[in-house]
Amino acid sequence: MMTTDVAADFDLKTYLTTKCAEVEAALEQSLPVVYPETIYESMRYSLMAGGKRLRPILCLATCELVGGTVAQAMPTACALEMIHTMSLIHDDLPAMDNDDYRRGKLTNHKIYGDDVAILAGDALLAYAFEFVADRTQNVPPKAILEVIRRLGKAVGAAGLVGGQIVDLASEGKTDTSIETLNFIHMHKTAALLEVSVVAGAVLAEAESETIERLSRYAQNIGLAFQIVDDVLDITSTQEELGKSIGKDVQAQKATYPSIWGLDESKKQAETLVQAAKDELAPFGTLKQPLVAIADFITARTH
């Protein structure tokens, strides 16, 4: 079943702007600067550096989709952004991807040094779990525990870290297979997107069938997101992207365009997005944000 028409009269820009402002306000309150100030300032520098806030917004959208509220999901939404920010701080370090710019600003270690940047990432990761446990209200303890479990899996060796390890091991190799590339990005990119989508539904006590549908939706948009990222690394400018471009080619990284070419990569992303939208077929009008976000992934320029 095609679901594109549902979002035809839905204003995604307004929705994202509204939700992003709610997330920004919550993040602003989440992390005051106290002694020792340097670490909190470093954490805040990257946490409050802007960005699309797509992961927290997905969490809020799915919570509302299955009958929950923004208030129930907001602590987890903030935690997701803390975890995502940690991954960016660490990913940009000289020992990893060695990037000087992120979201149009100097990367954390360029401002605070490698040592503080590493500790800021560690602190954000730990605080994310504390924040979910401490701040979530009007949600059964079992659901909060399940969210914490899923967050841990998504960010550890079974998720983000596992994807990063295989990514690092594949650098400079010319024979990386599509299966290996898919493994990297299902773990490095899609795992955190998936838990963002699923966590909102778990907090609202969704049925297992609903969670499975949303998992498949998220896996599809997660992979599509990465394919588009790879395409943009070739076709975009640094001003548009807000980070260094051409890094993948310089590092001899396997990317979807390097295996498939640009045109086929774009087609594959579109196929994944349609499959994601098909998973939303049983839901009512509250699915509109998720449908529109899926479309946005292939249409974005940064």
C-alpha positions as CSV (number, residue, x, y, z in Angstrom):
1,M,0.0,0.0,0.0
2,M,1.4,3.4,-1.0
3,T,1.3,5.9,1.8
4,T,2.8,9.0,0.2
5,D,-0.5,10.8,-0.2
6,V,-1.2,10.9,3.5
7,A,1.5,13.4,4.1
8,A,0.6,15.6,1.1
9,D,-1.1,18.2,3.2
10,F,1.2,17.8,6.2
11,D,3.7,20.6,6.9
12,L,6.8,18.8,8.0
13,K,8.9,22.0,8.3
14,T,6.5,23.5,10.8
15,Y,6.3,20.2,12.7
16,L,10.1,19.8,12.9
17,T,10.5,23.4,13.9
18,T,8.0,23.1,16.7
19,K,9.3,19.8,18.0
20,C,12.9,20.9,17.7
21,A,12.1,24.0,19.8
22,E,10.6,21.8,22.5
23,V,13.7,19.5,22.4
24,E,16.1,22.5,22.5
25,A,14.2,23.9,25.6
26,A,14.4,20.6,27.4
27,L,18.1,20.1,26.5
28,E,18.9,23.6,27.7
29,Q,17.4,22.7,31.1
30,S,19.0,19.3,31.2
31,L,22.6,20.2,31.8
32,P,23.5,23.2,34.0
33,V,27.1,24.3,34.3
34,V,28.5,23.5,37.8
35,Y,32.0,22.8,39.2
36,P,34.2,21.5,37.5
37,E,33.0,23.9,34.8
38,T,35.3,22.8,32.0
39,I,33.6,19.4,31.6
40,Y,30.1,20.7,31.7
41,E,31.0,23.5,29.2
42,S,32.5,20.9,26.8
43,M,29.4,18.7,27.2
44,R,27.1,21.6,26.5
45,Y,29.3,22.9,23.6
46,S,28.4,19.8,21.5
47,L,25.0,19.0,23.0
48,M,23.7,22.5,22.2
49,A,25.4,22.9,18.8
50,G,22.2,22.6,16.9
51,G,21.5,19.9,14.4
52,K,18.2,18.5,13.2
53,R,17.3,16.8,16.5
54,L,15.9,14.0,14.3
55,R,16.3,11.2,16.9
56,P,14.5,12.9,19.7
57,I,11.8,14.1,17.4
58,L,11.3,10.5,16.1
59,C,11.0,9.4,19.8
60,L,8.3,12.0,20.5
61,A,6.4,11.2,17.3
62,T,6.1,7.5,17.9
63,C,5.1,8.0,21.5
64,E,2.3,10.2,20.4
65,L,1.5,7.8,17.5
66,V,0.6,5.0,19.9
67,G,-1.3,7.2,22.5
68,G,1.5,8.5,24.7
69,T,2.5,12.1,25.5
70,V,5.5,14.4,24.8
71,A,6.0,14.7,28.5
72,Q,6.4,10.9,28.9
73,A,9.0,10.7,26.1
74,M,11.0,13.9,26.5
75,P,13.6,12.6,29.0
76,T,14.3,9.7,26.7
77,A,14.4,12.1,23.7
78,C,17.0,14.2,25.5
79,A,19.0,11.1,26.4
80,L,19.0,10.0,22.8
81,E,20.5,13.4,21.8
82,M,23.1,13.0,24.6
83,I,24.1,9.6,23.2
84,H,24.1,10.8,19.7
85,T,26.3,13.8,20.7
86,M,28.7,11.5,22.5
87,S,29.1,9.4,19.3
88,L,29.8,12.6,17.3
89,I,32.4,13.9,19.7
90,H,34.2,10.5,19.8
91,D,33.8,9.9,16.0
92,D,35.5,13.3,15.3
93,L,38.6,12.5,17.4
94,P,42.0,12.2,15.6
95,A,42.1,8.5,16.5
96,M,38.8,7.9,14.7
97,D,37.5,10.0,11.8
98,N,39.7,13.0,12.6
99,D,37.3,15.8,11.7
100,D,37.8,19.5,12.4
101,Y,34.2,20.6,11.8
102,R,30.8,19.4,12.9
103,R,27.5,21.2,12.3
104,G,29.5,24.2,10.9
105,K,31.5,24.6,14.1
106,L,34.9,23.4,15.3
107,T,34.7,19.9,16.7
108,N,34.9,19.4,20.5
109,H,38.5,18.3,20.7
110,K,39.6,21.3,18.6
111,I,38.2,23.6,21.3
112,Y,38.8,21.6,24.5
113,G,41.5,19.1,23.5
114,D,41.4,15.3,23.0
115,D,41.4,14.6,26.7
116,V,38.4,16.7,27.7
117,A,36.5,15.7,24.5
118,I,36.9,12.0,25.4
119,L,35.7,12.6,29.0
120,A,32.8,14.8,27.7
121,G,31.6,12.0,25.6
122,D,31.9,9.5,28.5
123,A,30.0,11.9,30.8
124,L,27.2,12.4,28.2
125,L,26.8,8.7,27.8
126,A,26.6,8.0,31.5
127,Y,24.3,11.0,32.1
128,A,21.9,9.8,29.4
129,F,21.0,6.6,31.3
130,E,20.7,8.6,34.6
131,F,18.4,11.1,32.9
132,V,16.0,8.5,31.7
133,A,15.8,6.8,35.1
134,D,15.6,10.0,37.0
135,R,13.3,12.2,34.9
136,T,10.8,9.8,33.3
137,Q,7.3,10.2,34.9
138,N,3.9,8.5,34.5
139,V,5.5,5.5,32.7
140,P,5.5,2.0,34.3
141,P,9.0,1.0,35.7
142,K,9.0,-2.0,33.4
143,A,8.8,0.2,30.3
144,I,11.5,2.5,31.6
145,L,13.8,-0.5,32.2
146,E,13.0,-1.8,28.6
147,V,14.0,1.6,27.2
148,I,17.3,1.6,29.2
149,R,18.0,-2.0,28.0
150,R,17.4,-1.0,24.4
151,L,19.5,2.1,24.7
152,G,22.4,0.1,26.1
153,K,22.2,-2.5,23.3
154,A,22.0,0.2,20.6
155,V,25.1,2.0,21.8
156,G,27.4,-0.9,22.7
157,A,29.3,-3.6,20.9
158,A,26.0,-5.1,19.6
159,G,25.2,-1.7,18.0
160,L,27.0,1.6,17.4
161,V,30.4,0.4,18.7
162,G,30.3,-2.8,16.7
163,G,29.5,-0.9,13.6
164,Q,32.4,1.5,14.2
165,I,34.8,-1.3,14.8
166,V,34.0,-2.9,11.5
167,D,34.1,0.5,9.8
168,L,37.6,1.2,11.1
169,A,38.8,-2.3,10.1
170,S,37.4,-1.7,6.5
171,E,39.3,1.6,5.9
172,G,41.7,1.5,3.0
173,K,40.4,-1.9,1.8
174,T,39.1,-2.0,-1.8
175,D,37.2,-5.2,-1.5
176,T,34.6,-4.3,1.2
177,S,31.4,-6.2,0.3
178,I,27.9,-4.7,0.3
179,E,27.1,-7.2,3.2
180,T,29.9,-5.7,5.3
181,L,28.8,-2.1,4.4
182,N,25.3,-2.9,5.4
183,F,26.5,-4.4,8.7
184,I,28.5,-1.3,9.5
185,H,25.6,1.1,8.9
186,M,22.8,-1.1,10.4
187,H,24.8,-0.9,13.6
188,K,26.6,2.4,13.4
189,T,23.7,4.5,12.0
190,A,20.4,2.6,12.0
191,A,20.7,1.1,15.5
192,L,20.4,4.5,17.2
193,L,17.7,5.6,14.8
194,E,15.8,2.4,15.5
195,V,15.9,2.8,19.3
196,S,14.8,6.4,18.9
197,V,11.7,5.2,17.1
198,V,11.0,2.2,19.2
199,A,11.7,3.8,22.6
200,G,8.8,6.3,22.1
201,A,6.4,3.4,21.5
202,V,7.8,1.3,24.4
203,L,7.2,4.3,26.8
204,A,3.5,4.4,25.6
205,E,3.2,0.6,26.2
206,A,2.7,-0.3,22.5
207,E,1.9,-3.9,21.5
208,S,4.8,-6.1,20.2
209,E,3.4,-6.1,16.7
210,T,3.4,-2.3,16.6
211,I,7.0,-2.2,17.9
212,E,8.1,-4.7,15.3
213,R,6.5,-2.6,12.5
214,L,8.2,0.5,13.9
215,S,11.5,-1.4,14.1
216,R,11.4,-2.3,10.4
217,Y,10.4,1.3,9.5
218,A,13.4,2.6,11.5
219,Q,15.9,0.1,10.0
220,N,14.8,1.1,6.5
221,I,15.0,4.9,7.1
222,G,18.3,4.4,9.0
223,L,20.0,2.7,6.0
224,A,18.4,5.2,3.6
225,F,19.8,8.0,5.8
226,Q,23.3,6.6,5.5
227,I,23.1,6.1,1.7
228,V,22.0,9.7,1.3
229,D,24.9,10.8,3.6
230,D,27.3,9.0,1.4
231,V,25.9,10.6,-1.7
232,L,26.0,14.1,-0.1
233,D,29.7,13.5,0.9
234,I,30.3,13.5,-2.9
235,T,27.8,16.0,-4.2
236,S,27.5,18.6,-1.5
237,T,29.6,21.6,-0.4
238,Q,31.1,22.1,3.1
239,E,28.8,25.1,3.6
240,E,25.7,23.0,2.8
241,L,26.8,20.0,4.9
242,G,28.3,21.8,7.9
243,K,31.2,19.4,8.0
244,S,34.2,18.4,6.0
245,I,33.3,16.8,2.6
246,G,35.1,14.3,0.5
247,K,36.5,12.6,3.7
248,D,35.2,9.2,2.7
249,V,37.2,9.3,-0.6
250,Q,40.3,10.6,1.2
251,A,40.1,7.8,3.8
252,Q,39.5,5.2,1.1
253,K,36.3,4.2,2.8
254,A,33.8,1.9,1.2
255,T,30.6,3.8,0.6
256,Y,27.3,3.0,-1.2
257,P,28.3,5.1,-4.2
258,S,31.7,3.5,-4.4
259,I,30.0,0.1,-4.8
260,W,26.8,1.0,-6.6
261,G,27.5,4.4,-8.2
262,L,25.5,7.6,-7.5
263,D,22.3,6.8,-9.5
264,E,21.8,3.3,-8.1
265,S,22.5,4.5,-4.6
266,K,19.7,7.1,-4.9
267,K,17.4,4.4,-6.2
268,Q,18.2,2.1,-3.3
269,A,17.5,4.9,-0.8
270,E,14.1,5.6,-2.4
271,T,13.2,1.9,-2.3
272,L,14.1,1.7,1.4
273,V,12.0,4.8,2.1
274,Q,9.0,3.3,0.3
275,A,9.4,0.1,2.3
276,A,9.5,2.2,5.5
277,K,6.3,4.0,4.6
278,D,4.6,0.7,3.8
279,E,5.2,-0.4,7.4
280,L,3.1,2.6,8.6
281,A,0.0,1.6,6.5
282,P,-2.1,0.4,9.5
283,F,-1.8,3.6,11.5
284,G,-4.1,6.6,11.3
285,T,-3.3,10.3,10.7
286,L,-0.8,10.4,13.6
287,K,1.6,8.6,11.2
288,Q,2.0,11.8,9.1
289,P,5.2,13.0,10.8
290,L,6.8,9.6,10.3
291,V,5.8,9.4,6.7
292,A,7.0,12.9,6.0
293,I,10.3,12.3,7.8
294,A,10.9,9.2,5.6
295,D,10.4,11.3,2.5
296,F,12.6,14.1,3.9
297,I,15.5,11.7,4.3
298,T,15.9,11.2,0.5
299,A,15.1,14.9,-0.3
300,R,17.5,16.5,2.1
301,T,20.6,18.4,1.0
302,H,22.5,18.3,4.4
